[in-house]
Amino acid sequence: MKSEPLPVQMITVLGATGSIGQSTLDVVRRNSDRYRVFALTANAQVDRLHQQCLEFSPRFAVMADPVAAGCLRQRLRESGCATEVLTGTEGLRQVAADAEVELVMAAIVGAAGLLPTLAAVEAGKRVLLANKESLVMAGALFMESVSRHNACLLPIDSEHNAIYQCLPHNYAEPEGRAGVRRILLTASGGPFRTTDLESLRRVTPEQACAHPNWPMGRKISVDSATMMNKGLEAIEACWLFDLPVSQVEVVIHPQSVIHSLVDYLDGSVLAQMGNPDMRTPIAYGMAWPERIDSGVEPLDLVKVGRLDFEAPDRVRFPCLQLAFDAVATGGTSMVTLNAANEVAVDAFLNRQLGFCQIAELNREVLEQLVVQPADSLEQVLEADRLARDRAGQLLRSDRFGWGIC
């Protein structure tokens, strides 16, 4: 008996020109009988978004930058493409919440992704969460909104996706959760895992962006090099899986084959394994609870040969400790840390700050700002603004300068 074809699902990709967005579109390309692109968004990368619009013919394209939006609109008109171009945060929120959309890939990097991702949650969409900052900044508010609006939230970060796959099917129930001792987030250690501490003073943006295993955008690559990325992921894990930070651990695993693990009270440890390719968790989230072709090569364990593990060095990676301290402190401390880090990483990439000074700037902003409650979106956004202002003031002071650790 011939099975009925599955209904086509409409997807909005927030952050389409980044590495996650491009990988998402590759999964769509491989499963074009199941998915259609409703909207694509970007900050200012006109050339790439223009090409994506020509290939996928979305109904809408959104550019955060208004000048870029005008340029894209003109180029699409000249190409005969009927895609309508929207602008700014309101455009992002519109395409995230549209009634025709069933899936929203939330892949905008940084705090800019919070409001459109929340719009998708409030519209009750299946949200594929690759924007960890939404939970780092507004975890309690975000998860409460997921529950209130009956949204389906699926983690796309490879580590959280791995944990999601390894948790018991009844984890939402007390008896399922009671069997979990801890979760283990794996980390590659980035490009400087074995670099001597003195040499870190002279690290350049090009070196920091050369991740040994994963192709990523520049900001996330720097976060991986400082291990801030893993700290933010630990915060995200606490909110996603409703766990205290004492039940979240980080382990260095240089091969990036085991993507994370769940340790159970009976002594069992379940791990999710695969080649380091973001199309695996993306395809999992898009098709859940089914499995579809992602284009990822099968894992060859014989070729891998060995799996190594070590504890993270928190002297080498002070940003990791800052993140654990922030989640333990609570309130706006996590908002402050994320905002300061975004300013610091941008300054480093623009050669205005030394690599080692990223952690120093983050620490000083945390120490100088008073922790407030984070009980409303307004409080979260105000804490974000204050932290960015303070980080900018410190950058302009004599305290910080390129190459000084």
C-alpha positions as CSV (number, residue, x, y, z in Angstrom):
1,M,0.0,0.0,0.0
2,K,1.4,3.4,-1.1
3,S,1.9,5.8,1.8
4,E,0.4,9.3,1.6
5,P,3.0,12.1,1.1
6,L,3.8,14.1,4.2
7,P,2.5,17.7,4.3
8,V,5.0,20.4,3.3
9,Q,6.1,22.5,6.3
10,M,6.9,26.2,6.0
11,I,10.2,27.4,7.7
12,T,11.5,30.8,8.6
13,V,15.3,30.9,9.0
14,L,16.4,33.7,11.3
15,G,20.1,34.3,10.6
16,A,20.1,32.6,7.2
17,T,23.5,33.9,6.1
18,G,25.4,32.5,9.1
19,S,26.9,29.0,9.4
20,I,23.8,27.6,11.1
21,G,21.5,29.3,8.6
22,Q,23.4,27.9,5.6
23,S,23.5,24.4,7.1
24,T,19.7,24.7,7.7
25,L,19.1,25.6,4.0
26,D,21.3,22.6,3.0
27,V,19.0,20.3,4.9
28,V,16.0,22.0,3.3
29,R,17.6,21.5,-0.1
30,R,18.1,17.8,0.5
31,N,14.4,17.4,1.7
32,S,12.6,19.8,-0.7
33,D,9.6,17.5,-0.7
34,R,9.0,18.2,3.0
35,Y,10.0,21.8,3.5
36,R,9.5,25.2,1.9
37,V,11.2,28.5,2.9
38,F,8.8,31.1,4.1
39,A,11.3,33.8,5.1
40,L,15.1,34.4,5.3
41,T,16.7,37.0,7.4
42,A,20.2,38.5,7.8
43,N,21.9,41.5,9.3
44,A,23.7,43.1,6.4
45,Q,25.1,40.4,4.1
46,V,23.3,41.4,0.9
47,D,25.2,39.2,-1.6
48,R,24.6,36.0,0.2
49,L,20.9,36.7,1.1
50,H,20.3,37.7,-2.5
51,Q,21.6,34.4,-3.8
52,Q,19.6,32.5,-1.2
53,C,16.4,34.3,-2.2
54,L,17.0,33.4,-5.9
55,E,17.4,29.8,-5.0
56,F,14.6,29.3,-2.4
57,S,12.1,32.0,-3.4
58,P,10.9,32.9,0.1
59,R,7.9,35.1,0.5
60,F,9.9,37.5,2.7
61,A,13.5,38.5,3.3
62,V,14.4,40.7,6.3
63,M,17.5,42.8,6.7
64,A,18.2,44.2,10.1
65,D,20.2,47.0,8.5
66,P,17.9,49.5,6.6
67,V,20.6,50.4,4.1
68,A,21.3,46.8,3.3
69,A,17.5,46.2,3.0
70,G,17.2,48.9,0.3
71,C,20.1,47.4,-1.6
72,L,18.6,43.9,-1.4
73,R,15.2,45.2,-2.5
74,Q,16.8,46.8,-5.6
75,R,18.8,43.7,-6.5
76,L,15.8,41.4,-6.2
77,R,13.7,43.7,-8.3
78,E,16.4,43.6,-11.0
79,S,16.6,39.8,-10.8
80,G,12.8,39.4,-11.2
81,C,12.4,37.8,-7.8
82,A,9.1,38.5,-6.1
83,T,10.4,38.2,-2.5
84,E,9.2,41.1,-0.4
85,V,11.9,42.8,1.7
86,L,11.2,43.9,5.3
87,T,13.4,45.8,7.7
88,G,14.4,45.8,11.3
89,T,13.2,44.1,14.5
90,E,9.5,44.4,13.6
91,G,10.2,42.6,10.3
92,L,12.0,39.8,12.1
93,R,9.2,39.4,14.6
94,Q,6.6,39.4,11.7
95,V,8.2,36.5,9.8
96,A,8.9,34.6,13.1
97,A,5.2,34.7,14.1
98,D,3.4,34.5,10.8
99,A,0.4,32.1,10.8
100,E,1.7,30.2,7.8
101,V,5.0,29.3,9.5
102,E,5.4,26.0,11.4
103,L,9.2,25.9,12.0
104,V,11.5,28.8,13.0
105,M,15.2,28.3,13.0
106,A,16.5,30.8,15.6
107,A,20.1,31.3,14.5
108,I,20.7,35.0,14.9
109,V,23.9,35.4,16.9
110,G,23.9,37.3,20.2
111,A,21.3,39.5,22.0
112,A,19.8,40.6,18.7
113,G,18.1,37.2,18.5
114,L,16.1,37.5,21.7
115,L,13.0,39.5,20.5
116,P,12.3,37.6,17.2
117,T,12.9,34.3,19.0
118,L,10.4,35.3,21.7
119,A,8.0,36.3,19.0
120,A,8.1,32.7,17.5
121,V,7.6,31.3,21.0
122,E,4.6,33.5,21.7
123,A,3.1,32.4,18.4
124,G,3.3,28.8,19.5
125,K,5.8,27.7,16.8
126,R,8.3,24.8,16.8
127,V,11.4,26.8,17.6
128,L,14.7,25.3,16.7
129,L,16.9,27.2,19.2
130,A,20.5,27.9,18.1
131,N,20.5,31.3,19.7
132,K,21.7,30.5,23.2
133,E,21.7,34.1,24.2
134,S,17.9,34.0,24.4
135,L,18.1,31.7,27.4
136,V,21.3,33.3,28.8
137,M,19.6,36.7,29.0
138,A,16.0,35.8,29.8
139,G,15.9,32.1,30.8
140,A,13.1,32.2,33.3
141,L,10.9,34.5,31.2
142,F,11.7,32.5,28.0
143,M,10.9,29.1,29.4
144,E,7.7,30.4,31.1
145,S,6.6,31.8,27.7
146,V,7.3,28.4,26.0
147,S,5.0,26.7,28.5
148,R,2.3,29.4,28.4
149,H,2.1,29.5,24.6
150,N,2.5,25.7,24.1
151,A,5.5,26.2,21.9
152,C,7.7,23.3,21.0
153,L,11.3,24.1,21.9
154,L,14.1,21.9,20.4
155,P,17.7,22.7,21.1
156,I,20.0,22.9,18.1
157,D,23.4,23.5,19.7
158,S,25.1,20.2,19.2
159,E,25.7,19.7,23.0
160,H,22.1,20.4,24.1
161,N,20.7,18.5,21.2
162,A,22.8,15.5,22.2
163,I,21.6,15.8,25.8
164,Y,18.0,16.0,24.6
165,Q,18.5,12.8,22.6
166,C,20.1,11.0,25.7
167,L,17.5,12.0,28.3
168,P,14.8,9.6,29.3
169,H,11.5,9.9,27.3
170,N,9.7,10.7,30.6
171,Y,12.2,13.4,31.7
172,A,9.3,15.9,32.2
173,E,7.9,13.6,34.9
174,P,9.4,13.4,38.4
175,E,10.3,9.8,38.1
176,G,12.2,10.4,34.8
177,R,14.2,13.3,36.2
178,A,15.0,11.6,39.4
179,G,17.3,9.1,37.6
180,V,19.6,11.7,36.1
181,R,22.7,12.4,38.2
182,R,24.3,15.1,35.9
183,I,24.8,16.2,32.4
184,L,28.2,16.5,30.8
185,L,28.8,19.1,28.1
186,T,31.7,18.3,25.8
187,A,34.1,20.9,24.5
188,S,36.8,20.7,21.9
189,G,39.0,23.1,23.8
190,G,39.3,25.3,20.8
191,P,42.6,26.2,19.0
192,F,44.5,27.1,22.2
193,R,43.9,24.1,24.4
194,T,47.7,23.4,24.6
195,T,49.1,26.9,23.8
196,D,51.4,28.2,26.5
197,L,49.8,30.9,28.6
198,E,52.4,33.5,27.6
199,S,51.7,33.1,23.9
200,L,48.0,33.8,24.5
201,R,49.0,37.5,24.9
202,R,49.8,37.6,21.1
203,V,46.8,35.7,19.8
204,T,45.3,37.4,16.7
205,P,41.7,37.3,15.5
206,E,42.7,35.1,12.6
207,Q,44.2,32.5,15.0
208,A,41.2,32.7,17.3
209,C,38.8,32.1,14.4
210,A,40.6,29.0,13.2
211,H,38.6,26.4,15.1
212,P,40.1,22.9,14.7
213,N,36.8,21.0,14.2
214,W,33.8,23.1,13.6
215,P,33.2,25.8,10.9
216,M,31.6,28.7,12.7
217,G,31.1,32.4,12.5
218,R,33.8,34.7,13.8
219,K,32.0,35.7,17.1
220,I,31.2,32.1,18.1
221,S,34.7,31.0,17.1
222,V,36.3,33.5,19.5
223,D,33.8,32.4,22.2
224,S,35.0,28.8,21.6
225,A,38.6,29.9,21.8
226,T,38.0,31.6,25.2
227,M,35.5,28.8,26.2
228,M,32.9,31.5,26.9
229,N,30.8,29.6,24.5
230,K,30.8,26.6,26.8
231,G,30.0,28.8,29.7
232,L,27.0,30.2,27.9
233,E,26.0,26.7,27.0
234,A,26.1,25.6,30.7
235,I,23.8,28.5,31.5
236,E,21.5,27.5,28.6
237,A,21.5,23.9,29.8
238,C,20.3,24.9,33.3
239,W,17.3,26.5,31.8
240,L,16.5,24.0,29.1
241,F,16.7,21.0,31.4
242,D,15.6,22.7,34.6
243,L,18.8,21.7,36.4
244,P,21.0,23.5,39.0
245,V,24.4,24.4,37.9
246,S,25.8,21.8,40.3
247,Q,24.5,19.1,38.0
248,V,26.1,20.6,34.8
249,E,29.8,19.8,34.1
250,V,32.1,20.5,31.2
251,V,34.7,18.0,29.9
252,I,37.3,18.7,27.2
253,H,37.0,16.2,24.3
254,P,39.3,17.3,21.5
255,Q,37.9,14.9,18.8
256,S,34.4,16.4,19.0
257,V,32.8,13.0,18.3
258,I,30.9,12.7,21.5
259,H,28.7,15.7,21.5
260,S,27.5,15.4,25.2
261,L,26.5,12.9,27.8
262,V,23.9,12.1,30.4
263,D,25.1,10.4,33.6
264,Y,22.4,8.3,35.4
265,L,22.2,7.2,39.1
266,D,22.5,3.6,38.2
267,G,26.0,4.1,36.7
268,S,24.9,4.3,33.0
269,V,26.3,7.1,30.9
270,L,24.6,7.7,27.6
271,A,26.4,9.6,24.8
272,Q,25.3,10.9,21.5
273,M,28.0,10.6,18.8
274,G,28.6,11.7,15.3
275,N,30.8,13.6,13.0
276,P,31.2,17.3,13.9
277,D,28.6,18.7,11.5
278,M,25.7,20.9,12.6
279,R,23.4,19.5,10.0
280,T,22.9,16.5,12.3
281,P,21.1,18.4,15.1
282,I,19.4,20.7,12.6
283,A,17.9,17.7,10.8
284,Y,16.9,16.2,14.1
285,G,15.1,19.3,15.1
286,M,13.4,19.8,11.8
287,A,12.0,16.3,11.5
288,W,11.6,15.4,15.2
289,P,10.5,12.8,16.2
290,E,11.4,11.3,12.8
291,R,14.9,11.1,11.2
292,I,15.7,12.5,7.8
293,D,18.8,12.7,5.5
294,S,21.1,15.5,6.7
295,G,24.0,15.0,4.3
296,V,26.4,14.1,7.1
297,E,28.9,11.3,6.5
298,P,28.4,8.2,8.7
299,L,30.8,8.1,11.7
300,D,33.8,5.7,11.2
301,L,34.9,4.8,14.7
302,V,37.9,2.8,13.3
303,K,39.1,5.9,11.5
304,V,38.5,8.0,14.7
305,G,40.7,5.5,16.6
306,R,40.6,7.1,20.0
307,L,38.5,9.4,22.2
308,D,40.3,11.6,24.7
309,F,38.9,13.5,27.7
310,E,40.4,16.0,30.2
311,A,39.1,18.6,32.7
312,P,39.0,22.2,31.5
313,D,41.8,24.5,32.8
314,R,40.0,27.4,34.3
315,V,43.2,29.4,34.6
316,R,43.7,29.2,30.8
317,F,39.9,29.7,30.3
318,P,38.7,32.2,32.9
319,C,35.6,33.0,30.9
320,L,34.3,29.6,31.7
321,Q,34.5,30.2,35.4
322,L,32.8,33.7,35.0
323,A,29.8,32.0,33.4
324,F,29.5,29.4,36.1
325,D,29.7,32.2,38.7
326,A,27.1,34.3,36.9
327,V,24.5,31.5,36.8
328,A,25.1,30.8,40.5
329,T,24.6,34.6,41.3
330,G,21.4,34.8,39.2
331,G,19.4,37.9,38.4
332,T,20.9,40.2,35.8
333,S,24.4,38.8,36.1
334,M,24.0,36.5,33.1
335,V,22.6,39.4,31.0
336,T,25.6,41.5,32.1
337,L,28.1,38.9,31.2
338,N,26.7,38.2,27.8
339,A,26.5,41.9,26.9
340,A,30.0,42.6,28.1
341,N,31.3,39.6,26.2
342,E,29.7,40.7,22.9
343,V,31.4,44.1,23.3
344,A,34.7,42.6,24.2
345,V,34.7,40.0,21.3
346,D,33.8,42.7,18.8
347,A,36.6,44.9,20.1
348,F,39.0,42.0,19.8
349,L,38.0,41.2,16.3
350,N,38.6,44.8,15.4
351,R,42.0,44.8,17.1
352,Q,41.0,47.2,19.9
353,L,41.5,44.6,22.6
354,G,43.9,41.8,23.4
355,F,42.7,38.2,23.5
356,C,43.4,37.8,27.2
357,Q,41.6,41.1,27.9
358,I,38.3,39.6,26.8
359,A,38.0,37.9,30.2
360,E,39.3,40.9,32.1
361,L,36.8,43.2,30.5
362,N,34.0,40.8,31.3
363,R,35.1,40.5,34.9
364,E,35.3,44.2,35.5
365,V,31.8,44.9,34.1
366,L,30.4,42.1,36.3
367,E,32.2,43.6,39.3
368,Q,31.1,47.2,38.6
369,L,27.4,46.7,38.0
370,V,24.9,45.9,40.7
371,V,23.0,42.7,40.2
372,Q,19.3,43.4,39.8
373,P,16.2,41.1,39.4
374,A,15.5,39.9,35.9
375,D,11.8,39.5,36.3
376,S,10.6,41.3,33.2
377,L,11.8,41.8,29.6
378,E,12.3,45.5,30.4
379,Q,14.7,44.7,33.2
380,V,16.6,42.3,31.0
381,L,16.9,44.8,28.2
382,E,18.0,47.6,30.6
383,A,20.6,45.4,32.1
384,D,21.9,44.6,28.6
385,R,22.1,48.3,27.8
386,L,23.9,49.2,31.0
387,A,26.5,46.5,30.6
388,R,27.2,47.5,27.0
389,D,27.6,51.1,28.1
390,R,30.0,50.2,30.9
391,A,32.0,47.9,28.6
392,G,32.3,50.7,26.1
393,Q,33.5,53.1,28.8
394,L,36.1,50.7,30.0
395,L,37.3,50.2,26.4
396,R,37.8,53.9,26.0
397,S,39.8,54.1,29.2
398,D,43.6,53.7,29.6
399,R,43.0,50.4,31.4
400,F,42.6,48.4,28.1
401,G,44.6,48.2,24.9
402,W,45.6,45.8,22.2
403,G,48.0,43.0,23.2
404,I,48.1,43.7,27.0
405,C,47.1,40.7,29.2
